[in-house]
Amino acid sequence: MILIVDDKKENLFSLKTLLQLNLYEVDTAMSGEEALKKILKTEYELIILDVQMPGMDGYEVAENITGYSKSKDIPILFLSAVNIDKRFVTKGYNSGGVDYVTKPFDPDLLLLKIKTFARLYRQTKELNDIKLNLEKKVEERTAELKALNEELEVSNAELQQYAFIASHDLQEPLRKIITFSQIVKERFIVGNNDAVQYLNRIVTSSERMRSLINDLLNYSKLSVSPKFVVTPLNSIVRCNK
Amino acid sequence: MTKHARFLLVDDDPDDVAIFKDILNEVNPTIDFVSAGDGFAALETLKKQQNSLPDIIFLDLNMPRMDGKECLSQLKKDAQFKRIPVIMYTTSCQSKDIEETMLKGAICFITKPTNLKELKNILGSISKNMHNNLEKSLRVLSDTSSTFIVC
């Protein structure tokens, strides 16, 4: 939708007809104030502003439009019959305009300019929408990840708790097996080498089991980063012989 | 008749009681051994034997009816019993258990040793020094023993 602002009805009519012939939707305003009111309510893709108007002139209107955050990116095209001096053109650009066209204008060229600016504006808007959409998606994914992560941490904490209790309970009977075996070995079978040897094997196996349970417990502590220890491989080989 | 030294072990696990009694007897047969299955039983035993209170009480943590922490509180509330040194003797090695019991007045926290030699060492040292620098010998034990001991 394009907005044309001009205090003269004839100018509005002719430009409006030109644009509508080229399949643009057009809205009109006869003063700066009316234009600003309409801009608050409607989204335009281009605003064509006459510079010479009673009351608010085109420059003032432009400054207001660019000051309002919702409309600050809408391209503004100035139309002027007089004020073709360089400083007026500069003033037009400084007020927020993207082009300054002097009357009489070539309708074909004007149309081409309008097409270009309208298209550029539409593309910018599309890009913005895509950007907002992406940001929203990223936020959603991040929230999902966070929630999953928290669930994971809870489940990990529960696992650690369970592993700790399980290993503690498993160590208990083992401790007794080892202790009683040692008592029997020292007191009741002195001299019986075979018995002593077998009891030694019982104790060795039980201590191995203790160490395995301890390792299991340590491994389950996933939140603790594993510390690497210099390990002499020879002793491991000897141990397993 | 010379009064024999006496140890009280409060523990609901019959295996641990048997081991303790056995090793204590091996290390120092002159010491009397008494046991109770939980806090309640311990207090009742003490009340019945006011003339021959134990020299040291070994206290487990996890017991039915009245657990170790509750029993410790009760012991320290009683005018007579509070003078008896209490050593925690348990399978736990958790810092919150250590903190709580030390704050309530236990003089030492020993995690039940997993090997025989350690147990003999501990009981031997305690029985030798119970009337004479017990705390110092417990500290020495905590440095040299592989069992978790905090004094």
Interface residues (C-beta under 8 A of the other chain):
Chain A: H168 Q171 E172 L174 R175 K176 I178 T179 F180 Q182 I183 E186 R210
Chain B: D15 D16 I19 D22 I23 T91 K112 T114 N115 L116 L119
